[in-house]
Amino acid sequence: MTLYTRFAAHIDAALDTLTAAGTLPAGLDRKNVTVEPPRDTSHGDLATNAAMVLAKPAKTNPRVLADALVAELSKLEDVASASVAGPGFINLKLTDDAWRAELAAIPEAGADYGRSKQGDGITVNIEYVSANPTGPMHMGHCRGAVVGDALASLLEFAGHKVIREYYVNDAGGQVDVLARSVHLRYREALGETIEIPEGLYPGDYLVPVGQSLAKEFGDRYVGAPESEWLVIFRTQAVAAMMVMIRADLALLGIEHEVFASEAELQAAKKPEAAEAELRSRDLVYDGVLEAPKGETPDDWEPVELPLFRSSQFGDDQDRPIKKSNGSWTYFGADLAYHFQKSQSADQLIDIWGADHGGTVKRIVAAVAALTGGKTRFDVKLVQMVRLLRNGEPVKMSKRSGNFVTLADVVREVGKDVVRFTMLTRRSDAQMDFDFAKVVEASKDNPVFYVQYAHARIASLHRRAEEAGITPISADLSRLDTDELALVQLAAQFPRLVEIASTAREPHRIAFYLYDLAAAFHALWNVGNDRPDRRFLVIEDPQATAARLFLASAIGQIIHNGLAIMGVEAVSEMK
């Protein structure tokens, strides 16, 4: 139990005491009662809104209730003082020993410090990346991949069961284009001189696929009609692309448990099942779409189509789930896919590019309809990343044809730099990725600054060990106010994990780690001017042991936070 959960329990116990005394009625809903740092640190160490939240349902005055709670909380050994502020907020000042006890708990919990049971074993399916299987991963996919993977780790750390899923779009027109592109490379491998026409995939990455097909089939399909080779070439090309995509993702440390095939989904008649389910609830009907707004095209004809009543769920119009030729629309296949995912998960999260923002309402509506509103469904939109080198836009890759490959970027700057950088801004905010700045050794580069803090702590351990000083029997009473202020920031990590998990925002971990690293570096730098304030003071081994214990705890939290982000906590900077 961490400090914040311990005080939440203290407040709960105080409320129980007031209920037993008749000051509060029984059965009050306490779910909105919070314990958090006050906005103004001069007010104290912790604040609770308990009196403000419960006064109205208890039919009492907030300040009267706050005074009663303060009387109970003041009895706690860990509370130095308690007071009421404003209309009924309660501020608590803790004893130094309370913070020292929390500090002692951090190394004891180790890699589990900050781990939460908040998720209560709820199963969450996170679908992310899901790039079309038509080529290698490019940097347009990278940010969503990192955000999704870090979110999955965050939710696991917060007590959820997580399914990491990749949706393979292998049933659309883009994979037919892929097959035709590969057919040209197949002919090229057999000695023809080819040109890649507009509309096909020009990248050199398809050359090995064509060579493999030439080796397997010889010239059997060189002059054959498309109907004879399209399915074969499409299947093998998609398989080859997925091998490439998995290898690219592995460079980022990303692995999915489930790869769901759109083609298999349709072969299993899942869209038909979803349509039948929605028709049984009168949420799909046969109707005619309104003519396009503005000037109506000459060839436009009103056609009766099966329409989903998405307007009932906030969309601006009902949406077709089939095309006039009888094939499924992207939306029709997508709602069937989400229906399938909901069968094995309590909650769903999709990580999408911001260019898909216009379809969020309708798919959220469809999932609500299909699951009867029982499945929480969130769509996280991820903005594009602009690649720069010393402020100038990065040129495209010749090998890929028209984009910068993820593999090239990871090989140049490293997995940790890419992953951390992608989490240094909210996912819905645009981002610049400058190759020069992301490897810069300065406090303006959060990747460097956080890893440097961990490496600095590891170096401190090595130097202390050489001096024969260990933190095992450290006297934490040697830590003063400035050092305990760092403990107060460290103690917020478990609370931050739960907040980030609830908000589905893994970037909060990166922000917190930067603040923690900055506070540690600031305390370290005091020793530049005052030798007695250094972490390692050979002539005062007891002070050194206490400070080494503090540094170890900070290092543990940085390690735990970086692990959530999928970033290594390095022991030395190279």
Backbone torsions as a table, in degrees:
resi	resn	phi	psi	omega
1	MET	NA	123.4	-178.8
2	THR	-86.9	173.3	-173.8
3	LEU	-58.7	-44.2	-177.3
4	TYR	-68.7	-39.7	177.4
5	THR	-70.1	-32.9	178.0
6	ARG	-64.5	-42.1	179.8
7	PHE	-75.2	-27.2	171.9
8	ALA	-62.5	-39.4	177.3
9	ALA	-67.8	-39.3	177.2
10	HIS	-59.5	-44.3	-179.2
11	ILE	-66.8	-39.3	177.2
12	ASP	-60.8	-42.8	179.4
13	ALA	-65.4	-39.5	178.2
14	ALA	-63.7	-39.3	177.4
15	LEU	-66.5	-36.5	175.8
16	ASP	-62.0	-41.9	179.9
17	THR	-62.7	-44.3	179.2
18	LEU	-66.8	-33.3	177.0
19	THR	-67.4	-44.5	179.2
20	ALA	-62.8	-31.9	-179.4
21	ALA	-81.7	-6.6	-180.0
22	GLY	87.9	1.8	178.3
23	THR	-69.8	-33.3	178.0
24	LEU	-120.9	144.8	174.1
25	PRO	-73.2	154.2	178.8
26	ALA	-74.0	156.3	172.5
27	GLY	82.8	14.0	178.4
28	LEU	-69.1	140.9	178.1
29	ASP	-79.7	116.2	-175.5
30	ARG	-103.7	10.3	-172.0
31	LYS	-63.6	-23.7	-179.0
32	ASN	-94.9	5.8	175.6
33	VAL	-75.4	129.9	-177.0
34	THR	-123.8	157.9	170.4
35	VAL	-129.0	122.4	-176.5
36	GLU	-154.1	166.8	175.8
37	PRO	-66.9	142.1	176.4
38	PRO	-67.7	152.9	179.3
39	ARG	-61.5	-37.9	177.8
40	ASP	-105.3	111.7	-175.6
41	THR	-64.3	-16.8	177.7
42	SER	-70.7	-14.8	-180.0
43	HIS	-81.0	-17.5	-179.0
44	GLY	147.7	-164.7	-177.8
45	ASP	-101.6	-34.6	-179.3
46	LEU	-133.9	154.4	175.9
47	ALA	-138.4	147.5	175.5
48	THR	-134.2	145.3	179.5
49	ASN	-99.1	15.3	-171.8
50	ALA	-52.3	-46.9	-178.1
51	ALA	-66.7	-38.6	-180.0
52	MET	-65.3	-38.8	-176.9
53	VAL	-75.3	-37.9	-170.3
54	LEU	-96.3	-14.8	-174.6
55	ALA	-61.1	-46.3	-176.5
56	LYS	-63.9	-51.3	178.1
57	PRO	-65.4	-23.5	178.7
58	ALA	-85.9	-5.7	-179.8
59	LYS	57.0	50.4	178.2
60	THR	-140.0	171.2	179.1
61	ASN	-80.8	133.1	-178.0
62	PRO	-56.8	-41.0	-178.6
63	ARG	-70.2	-35.3	177.0
64	VAL	-62.9	-45.5	178.2
65	LEU	-65.0	-39.2	179.5
66	ALA	-62.8	-41.8	178.9
67	ASP	-61.8	-39.9	179.3
68	ALA	-66.1	-40.1	178.1
69	LEU	-67.4	-40.6	178.4
70	VAL	-60.1	-39.1	179.1
71	ALA	-61.3	-37.8	179.7
72	GLU	-75.4	-44.6	-176.5
73	LEU	-69.2	-27.3	179.3
74	SER	-66.2	-17.9	180.0
75	LYS	-76.9	-14.9	-175.9
76	LEU	-70.7	140.0	-179.0
77	GLU	-62.3	-32.1	-176.7
78	ASP	-82.2	-6.6	-175.7
79	VAL	-100.1	119.6	177.0
80	ALA	-81.0	-36.8	177.6
81	SER	-160.1	154.7	177.0
82	ALA	-137.9	139.9	-177.7
83	SER	-147.8	161.6	178.5
84	VAL	-104.3	134.7	179.6
85	ALA	-124.0	145.7	175.6
86	GLY	57.5	-137.8	-175.1
87	PRO	-78.3	-7.0	179.3
88	GLY	155.4	13.7	174.5
89	PHE	-73.0	147.3	-179.2
90	ILE	-113.8	124.4	177.7
91	ASN	-108.7	136.4	-179.5
92	LEU	-119.9	133.2	170.8
93	LYS	-105.3	123.0	-176.2
94	LEU	-92.7	159.2	175.2
95	THR	-74.7	157.2	176.3
96	ASP	-60.8	-33.5	-179.4
97	ASP	-65.7	-28.8	177.6
98	ALA	-64.1	-40.8	178.5
99	TRP	-72.1	-34.9	178.1
100	ARG	-66.6	-35.6	178.3
101	ALA	-65.7	-38.3	178.1
102	GLU	-68.0	-39.1	177.3
103	LEU	-60.1	-43.3	-179.8
104	ALA	-63.5	-28.5	-177.1
105	ALA	-75.5	-20.5	-174.3
106	ILE	-68.5	-55.4	177.8
107	PRO	-64.0	-29.6	-179.9
108	GLU	-64.0	-41.3	178.3
109	ALA	-77.9	-28.2	176.7
110	GLY	59.6	-127.4	-176.8
111	ALA	-65.9	-13.4	179.4
112	ASP	-95.0	-1.6	179.3
113	TYR	-65.5	125.4	-177.1
114	GLY	97.3	-15.8	179.0
115	ARG	-65.5	141.6	-171.8
116	SER	-126.0	157.6	172.2
117	LYS	-103.3	12.9	-177.2
118	GLN	-53.7	-40.0	-177.1
119	GLY	-68.6	-20.2	174.8
120	ASP	52.4	33.9	176.9
121	GLY	74.1	7.3	178.2
122	ILE	-62.1	134.1	-179.0
123	THR	-87.4	125.2	179.8
124	VAL	-119.6	125.4	174.4
125	ASN	-95.4	119.8	177.0
126	ILE	-111.3	116.8	176.9
127	GLU	-102.1	121.2	-178.7
128	TYR	-146.8	161.5	-172.1
129	VAL	75.4	-84.7	177.9
130	SER	45.4	37.5	177.4
131	ALA	-66.4	144.2	176.5
132	ASN	-56.4	136.3	-176.3
133	PRO	-80.0	59.0	-175.7
134	THR	-120.0	6.4	-179.3
135	GLY	172.0	-179.1	179.8
136	PRO	-68.5	162.5	176.3
137	MET	-64.9	137.5	174.0
138	HIS	-118.4	174.4	-173.3
139	MET	-68.5	-14.1	172.5
140	GLY	-67.1	-24.9	178.4
141	HIS	-89.8	-20.6	-166.0
142	CYS	-61.7	-47.0	-173.4
143	ARG	-64.1	-44.4	177.9
144	GLY	-63.0	-35.9	178.1
145	ALA	-62.4	-46.3	-178.5
146	VAL	-68.7	-44.9	179.7
147	VAL	-59.8	-45.7	-179.9
148	GLY	-63.3	-43.3	-177.8
149	ASP	-68.5	-42.1	178.3
150	ALA	-66.2	-37.8	177.7
151	LEU	-64.2	-39.8	177.4
152	ALA	-60.4	-45.6	179.6
153	SER	-65.6	-39.8	178.6
154	LEU	-61.2	-46.0	-179.3
155	LEU	-66.0	-36.9	175.3
156	GLU	-62.6	-43.9	-179.8
157	PHE	-63.4	-27.9	-179.9
158	ALA	-92.0	10.7	170.8
159	GLY	98.3	10.9	177.0
160	HIS	-91.9	156.4	165.7
161	LYS	-91.4	132.1	-171.6
162	VAL	-122.8	134.8	171.8
163	ILE	-109.8	118.8	176.6
164	ARG	-92.9	119.2	-172.5
165	GLU	-127.8	144.6	176.7
166	TYR	-122.7	126.0	179.9
167	TYR	-96.4	115.1	-177.7
168	VAL	-88.2	108.2	-179.6
169	ASN	-80.1	76.8	-174.3
170	ASP	-108.8	23.4	-179.8
171	ALA	-124.8	2.0	-176.4
172	GLY	-96.7	-179.9	-178.9
173	GLY	-63.7	-25.0	-177.7
174	GLN	-65.5	-29.1	179.6
175	VAL	-80.4	-22.7	171.0
176	ASP	-69.8	-39.5	175.7
177	VAL	-62.1	-40.2	177.2
178	LEU	-59.5	-45.9	-178.7
179	ALA	-61.6	-40.4	179.4
180	ARG	-68.2	-35.9	177.5
181	SER	-65.8	-40.8	179.3
182	VAL	-68.1	-34.4	178.5
183	HIS	-61.0	-37.7	176.7
184	LEU	-65.0	-42.1	179.1
185	ARG	-67.5	-30.3	175.7
186	TYR	-64.1	-46.4	178.3
187	ARG	-65.9	-36.3	177.4
188	GLU	-62.1	-41.3	-180.0
189	ALA	-64.0	-22.6	179.2
190	LEU	-93.5	8.8	171.9
191	GLY	109.5	-6.0	179.3
192	GLU	-75.3	152.0	170.1
193	THR	-94.4	122.9	-174.4
194	ILE	-120.8	159.4	168.8
195	GLU	-126.5	138.0	-179.6
196	ILE	-86.7	112.3	-178.9
197	PRO	-72.5	162.6	176.7
198	GLU	-57.8	136.7	178.2
199	GLY	100.8	-13.7	175.1
200	LEU	-104.3	168.3	-177.3
201	TYR	-84.8	119.8	-172.3
202	PRO	-91.5	-7.4	-170.9
203	GLY	-62.2	146.1	178.3
204	ASP	-67.8	-14.5	-179.0
205	TYR	-62.7	-16.2	179.1
206	LEU	-86.8	-9.6	-179.7
207	VAL	-58.9	-49.5	-179.9
208	PRO	-61.8	-31.7	179.1
209	VAL	-66.7	-44.5	176.8
210	GLY	-61.3	-39.9	179.3
211	GLN	-64.4	-40.3	179.3
212	SER	-64.3	-41.7	179.0
213	LEU	-67.4	-37.2	178.0
214	ALA	-64.1	-38.9	179.7
215	LYS	-66.9	-37.4	-177.6
216	GLU	-77.3	-41.2	-171.1
217	PHE	-110.5	-6.5	-175.6
218	GLY	61.1	-141.3	-177.4
219	ASP	-96.8	18.3	-174.5
220	ARG	-55.5	-36.6	-173.6
221	TYR	-108.9	14.5	-178.4
222	VAL	-62.5	-50.3	-178.8
223	GLY	-106.9	8.2	-176.5
224	ALA	-73.3	152.1	176.8
225	PRO	-65.2	153.1	-176.1
226	GLU	-56.5	-35.1	-177.1
227	SER	-59.6	-24.3	-178.5
228	GLU	-82.1	-29.7	-174.0
229	TRP	-116.1	-11.5	-172.2
230	LEU	-58.8	-48.6	-177.1
231	VAL	-65.5	-42.2	-179.9
232	ILE	-62.4	-49.2	-178.0
233	PHE	-66.5	-37.8	179.4
234	ARG	-63.7	-46.4	-178.3
235	THR	-61.9	-46.8	-177.6
236	GLN	-71.4	-35.0	179.1
237	ALA	-67.4	-43.3	178.4
238	VAL	-61.9	-43.6	179.1
239	ALA	-60.1	-42.9	179.3
240	ALA	-65.2	-39.4	179.2
241	MET	-66.8	-36.7	-179.8
242	MET	-69.8	-33.4	173.3
243	VAL	-61.5	-43.3	179.7
244	MET	-65.2	-43.7	-178.6
245	ILE	-64.9	-42.6	178.4
246	ARG	-62.3	-38.8	178.6
247	ALA	-65.9	-39.5	177.3
248	ASP	-63.5	-44.0	179.5
249	LEU	-64.6	-35.7	179.2
250	ALA	-62.1	-31.4	176.4
251	LEU	-62.2	-26.8	176.8
252	LEU	-93.8	2.3	-178.4
253	GLY	75.9	27.1	-175.7
254	ILE	-110.2	128.3	175.1
255	GLU	-133.6	136.4	176.3
256	HIS	-102.7	144.3	175.6
257	GLU	-80.6	-31.0	-174.3
258	VAL	-127.1	130.9	169.8
259	PHE	-116.6	106.1	-176.3
260	ALA	-95.5	128.7	-177.1
261	SER	-94.2	127.3	175.6
262	GLU	-64.4	-38.4	179.5
263	ALA	-62.8	-42.6	179.0
264	GLU	-67.8	-35.7	177.9
265	LEU	-59.7	-44.8	-178.8
266	GLN	-72.6	-36.5	178.1
267	ALA	-63.7	-31.5	179.9
268	ALA	-83.2	5.2	177.5
269	LYS	62.8	29.6	179.4
270	LYS	-67.4	-37.6	176.2
271	PRO	-60.9	-38.8	178.3
272	GLU	-62.8	-39.9	179.7
273	ALA	-65.4	-40.4	178.2
274	ALA	-65.1	-41.6	179.0
275	GLU	-62.1	-43.7	-179.9
276	ALA	-61.5	-41.0	179.2
277	GLU	-61.6	-44.3	-178.5
278	LEU	-71.4	-35.6	176.9
279	ARG	-65.1	-35.6	-179.8
280	SER	-64.1	-20.6	178.7
281	ARG	-105.3	12.1	-178.1
282	ASP	57.3	35.6	178.0
283	LEU	-104.6	-7.0	169.8
284	VAL	-126.6	134.1	179.4
285	TYR	-142.4	162.6	176.6
286	ASP	-91.5	122.1	-177.6
287	GLY	-153.7	179.8	-178.1
288	VAL	-115.0	128.8	177.6
289	LEU	-69.1	150.0	174.8
290	GLU	-67.7	153.4	177.5
291	ALA	-62.2	149.0	178.6
292	PRO	-56.0	145.4	179.9
293	LYS	-67.4	149.4	-178.7
294	GLY	88.8	-149.2	-178.4
295	GLU	-74.3	124.4	-178.0
296	THR	-77.6	128.5	178.8
297	PRO	-59.7	148.5	-178.8
298	ASP	-62.1	-32.5	-175.4
299	ASP	-92.5	8.4	-178.9
300	TRP	-76.1	131.6	177.2
301	GLU	-130.4	137.8	175.8
302	PRO	-67.8	123.6	-178.6
303	VAL	-124.4	133.9	178.3
304	GLU	-75.3	126.7	-177.9
305	LEU	-134.7	154.9	172.6
306	PRO	-71.9	123.0	-175.7
307	LEU	-116.8	136.8	174.5
308	PHE	-88.5	135.5	-176.8
309	ARG	-77.7	60.3	-178.0
310	SER	-69.7	-19.1	178.1
311	SER	-65.8	-21.6	176.7
312	GLN	-72.4	-13.2	-175.2
313	PHE	-118.8	23.7	173.9
314	GLY	100.6	-5.6	177.6
315	ASP	-76.1	159.6	-176.2
316	ASP	-81.5	-13.2	174.9
317	GLN	-161.3	164.7	175.8
318	ASP	-72.6	152.7	-171.8
319	ARG	-121.6	138.5	178.7
320	PRO	-73.8	143.1	175.6
321	ILE	-105.2	-7.2	174.4
322	LYS	-135.0	154.8	174.7
323	LYS	-88.4	171.2	-179.0
324	SER	-64.7	-22.7	178.8
325	ASN	-86.6	3.8	176.9
326	GLY	92.1	-10.0	177.8
327	SER	-79.1	159.8	-177.2
328	TRP	-76.5	139.4	169.9
329	THR	-70.9	164.8	176.2
330	TYR	-57.2	-40.6	179.9
331	PHE	-64.7	-41.1	-179.7
332	GLY	-62.2	-43.9	178.0
333	ALA	-68.3	-36.4	-176.6
334	ASP	-67.7	-39.6	-179.8
335	LEU	-68.3	-33.3	175.8
336	ALA	-65.9	-39.6	178.8
337	TYR	-63.1	-42.9	180.0
338	HIS	-69.3	-33.7	175.5
339	PHE	-62.0	-41.0	178.2
340	GLN	-63.3	-44.3	-179.5
341	LYS	-63.1	-35.9	-176.8
342	SER	-67.7	-16.1	-179.6
343	GLN	-70.6	-22.7	-175.7
344	SER	-121.9	13.2	-178.9
345	ALA	-145.9	148.8	177.9
346	ASP	-82.8	-28.6	-178.3
347	GLN	-138.8	149.5	179.4
348	LEU	-123.6	141.1	173.4
349	ILE	-133.3	130.8	173.7
350	ASP	-113.1	136.0	173.3
351	ILE	-105.7	112.9	-175.2
352	TRP	-120.7	154.2	169.8
353	GLY	-68.8	150.7	-176.3
354	ALA	-62.0	-21.9	-179.9
355	ASP	-70.3	-9.4	177.3
356	HIS	-97.6	8.3	-175.0
357	GLY	-57.5	-30.1	-177.5
358	GLY	-68.6	-16.1	-177.5
359	THR	-101.8	1.9	-175.7
360	VAL	-62.2	-47.9	-175.1
361	LYS	-56.4	-44.7	-173.7
362	ARG	-71.0	-36.5	-179.0
363	ILE	-76.0	-33.1	174.6
364	VAL	-63.4	-41.0	178.0
365	ALA	-63.3	-43.0	-178.8
366	ALA	-63.6	-43.0	179.8
367	VAL	-65.1	-41.3	177.4
368	ALA	-59.6	-41.0	-180.0
369	ALA	-68.6	-45.6	-176.4
370	LEU	-67.4	-32.8	-175.8
371	THR	-102.8	3.8	-178.5
372	GLY	65.9	24.5	179.5
373	GLY	75.9	8.1	-176.4
374	LYS	-84.2	-18.8	-176.7
375	THR	-104.1	116.1	175.5
376	ARG	-67.6	133.0	-177.4
377	PHE	-134.6	120.3	178.0
378	ASP	-118.7	139.4	171.9
379	VAL	-113.7	120.6	177.8
380	LYS	-101.5	118.9	-179.9
381	LEU	-90.9	135.3	-176.4
382	VAL	-118.2	123.6	-179.4
383	GLN	-77.2	162.9	-178.9
384	MET	-70.1	159.4	176.5
385	VAL	-111.5	129.7	177.0
386	ARG	-96.3	121.6	-178.3
387	LEU	-89.3	129.2	-178.6
388	LEU	-131.8	156.0	170.6
389	ARG	-133.4	110.0	-174.1
390	ASN	55.1	39.9	176.6
391	GLY	86.3	-7.4	-178.8
392	GLU	-103.5	141.2	179.3
393	PRO	-57.6	141.0	-179.4
394	VAL	-81.0	136.9	178.9
395	LYS	-72.9	155.4	-177.8
396	MET	-72.8	161.6	-179.6
397	SER	-85.1	131.7	177.7
398	LYS	-67.7	-37.1	-177.2
399	ARG	-63.9	-41.2	-176.0
400	SER	-77.9	-25.8	-178.8
401	GLY	104.8	-48.7	-177.0
402	ASN	-154.3	21.3	179.4
403	PHE	-155.1	167.4	177.7
404	VAL	-92.5	124.3	-176.2
405	THR	-77.0	145.5	176.1
406	LEU	-60.4	-41.0	-177.4
407	ALA	-59.5	-41.8	179.6
408	ASP	-62.5	-40.1	-178.9
409	VAL	-68.6	-45.1	-179.6
410	VAL	-63.0	-40.7	-179.6
411	ARG	-66.9	-28.2	-179.6
412	GLU	-80.0	-46.2	-173.0
413	VAL	-111.1	-14.1	178.0
414	GLY	99.4	150.3	-178.7
415	LYS	-58.3	-46.8	-174.0
416	ASP	-63.5	-40.1	179.4
417	VAL	-63.5	-45.2	-179.6
418	VAL	-62.6	-49.1	-175.6
419	ARG	-64.0	-49.6	-177.4
420	PHE	-62.3	-45.0	-177.2
421	THR	-60.0	-39.2	-179.0
422	MET	-65.7	-14.4	-179.0
423	LEU	-108.2	11.8	-177.9
424	THR	-89.5	2.5	173.0
425	ARG	-141.3	158.2	173.0
426	ARG	-55.3	144.3	-175.8
427	SER	-66.0	-23.5	-178.3
428	ASP	-92.1	8.4	175.8
429	ALA	-105.9	141.4	179.4
430	GLN	-66.6	154.3	-173.5
431	MET	-137.2	142.0	169.7
432	ASP	-103.4	132.7	176.9
433	PHE	-116.7	100.0	-178.7
434	ASP	-99.0	118.3	-175.7
435	PHE	-56.1	-33.2	-178.9
436	ALA	-74.5	-41.7	-174.3
437	LYS	-75.0	-33.0	-175.1
438	VAL	-71.8	-13.4	176.9
439	VAL	-112.1	9.5	-178.8
440	GLU	-71.2	136.4	179.3
441	ALA	-90.6	78.7	179.8
442	SER	-152.9	165.0	180.0
443	LYS	-68.7	-15.7	177.1
444	ASP	-76.7	-11.1	177.3
445	ASN	-105.5	101.3	-174.8
446	PRO	-60.7	-30.9	178.5
447	VAL	-60.2	-52.4	179.2
448	PHE	-62.3	-45.2	-171.4
449	TYR	-63.2	-40.9	-179.9
450	VAL	-73.7	-45.8	179.5
451	GLN	-65.0	-34.6	178.1
452	TYR	-63.5	-37.4	177.2
453	ALA	-60.8	-44.7	-179.8
454	HIS	-66.7	-41.8	178.8
455	ALA	-64.6	-37.0	179.2
456	ARG	-63.8	-40.8	178.9
457	ILE	-66.7	-41.1	177.6
458	ALA	-62.8	-40.2	177.7
459	SER	-64.6	-39.2	177.5
460	LEU	-60.0	-42.5	178.5
461	HIS	-60.3	-44.4	-178.7
462	ARG	-63.0	-42.9	-179.4
463	ARG	-68.0	-38.3	178.9
464	ALA	-66.7	-39.1	178.9
465	GLU	-63.2	-40.3	176.9
466	GLU	-62.0	-31.1	179.2
467	ALA	-87.4	-0.3	178.1
468	GLY	78.0	22.2	-178.3
469	ILE	-110.0	130.0	178.1
470	THR	-127.4	155.3	-178.9
471	PRO	-89.2	6.6	-171.2
472	ILE	-58.2	-48.1	-177.7
473	SER	-106.8	36.9	-175.6
474	ALA	-63.2	138.0	174.7
475	ASP	-92.2	99.9	-174.2
476	LEU	-71.4	-9.3	175.4
477	SER	-68.7	-13.8	177.4
478	ARG	-74.7	-12.6	179.0
479	LEU	-80.0	132.8	-176.9
480	ASP	-100.1	-170.2	-174.3
481	THR	-58.8	-44.9	-178.6
482	ASP	-63.3	-40.0	-179.7
483	GLU	-71.3	-36.7	178.3
484	LEU	-71.3	-23.2	175.2
485	ALA	-63.1	-34.7	175.9
486	LEU	-67.6	-35.6	176.7
487	VAL	-62.8	-40.0	-179.4
488	GLN	-60.9	-39.7	177.0
489	LEU	-69.3	-41.0	179.5
490	ALA	-61.3	-37.2	-176.3
491	ALA	-68.3	-12.9	179.6
492	GLN	-80.6	-9.8	-175.7
493	PHE	-57.9	-49.0	-180.0
494	PRO	-59.7	-39.9	178.3
495	ARG	-65.5	-40.3	180.0
496	LEU	-63.5	-38.7	178.0
497	VAL	-58.4	-45.1	-178.3
498	GLU	-68.8	-38.6	178.1
499	ILE	-64.4	-46.2	-179.5
500	ALA	-64.4	-38.1	179.3
501	SER	-65.4	-45.9	-180.0
502	THR	-62.2	-40.4	-178.9
503	ALA	-81.1	-8.8	-175.8
504	ARG	59.3	44.9	-174.6
505	GLU	-130.9	87.1	-177.7
506	PRO	-67.2	-18.9	179.2
507	HIS	-62.5	-21.3	178.5
508	ARG	-61.9	-30.9	177.8
509	ILE	-65.9	-43.8	178.7
510	ALA	-62.1	-43.1	179.5
511	PHE	-61.9	-45.6	-178.7
512	TYR	-62.7	-44.5	-178.7
513	LEU	-62.3	-36.5	177.9
514	TYR	-64.2	-44.6	179.3
515	ASP	-63.0	-41.0	179.7
516	LEU	-65.6	-44.9	178.7
517	ALA	-61.8	-41.7	179.9
518	ALA	-62.3	-41.6	179.2
519	ALA	-65.9	-39.0	178.0
520	PHE	-65.7	-47.7	179.4
521	HIS	-59.3	-39.7	-179.6
522	ALA	-63.0	-43.1	178.4
523	LEU	-65.9	-39.1	177.9
524	TRP	-61.4	-43.8	-174.6
525	ASN	-68.9	-18.4	175.1
526	VAL	-58.1	-34.5	-179.1
527	GLY	-68.3	-13.3	177.2
528	ASN	-64.4	-35.2	-179.8
529	ASP	-100.7	-21.3	-178.5
530	ARG	-127.7	97.6	-178.3
531	PRO	-54.3	-31.9	-179.1
532	ASP	-69.9	-13.8	-178.8
533	ARG	-98.8	4.8	178.5
534	ARG	-70.3	156.4	178.9
535	PHE	-69.5	-32.3	-179.7
536	LEU	-112.9	107.1	177.8
537	VAL	-122.6	98.6	-172.7
538	ILE	-55.4	-39.4	-176.2
539	GLU	-77.4	-6.2	177.3
540	ASP	-131.2	76.2	-175.2
541	PRO	-62.5	-29.3	-179.7
542	GLN	-69.5	-43.2	176.6
543	ALA	-63.8	-40.5	178.8
544	THR	-62.1	-42.6	-179.6
545	ALA	-62.3	-41.1	179.9
546	ALA	-66.2	-43.1	-179.7
547	ARG	-70.2	-32.9	176.6
548	LEU	-66.4	-38.1	176.0
549	PHE	-61.9	-44.5	178.2
550	LEU	-60.8	-46.6	-180.0
551	ALA	-61.6	-39.9	179.1
552	SER	-60.2	-41.4	-179.7
553	ALA	-65.4	-42.6	178.3
554	ILE	-63.4	-42.7	177.9
555	GLY	-60.5	-37.6	179.4
556	GLN	-65.0	-42.0	-179.7
557	ILE	-67.5	-41.3	176.5
558	ILE	-60.5	-42.8	178.1
559	HIS	-59.2	-47.1	-177.3
560	ASN	-64.9	-41.7	180.0
561	GLY	-67.0	-42.2	178.3
562	LEU	-65.2	-34.5	178.3
563	ALA	-61.9	-39.4	176.2
564	ILE	-60.8	-39.1	-178.5
565	MET	-79.3	-8.6	-177.9
566	GLY	77.0	29.1	-177.5
567	VAL	-117.4	139.2	-179.3
568	GLU	-74.4	138.8	173.2
569	ALA	-90.6	97.1	-172.0
570	VAL	-75.8	151.4	179.3
571	SER	-95.4	-15.3	174.5
572	GLU	-155.2	148.1	179.6
573	MET	-90.4	137.4	-178.9
574	LYS	-105.0	NA	NA
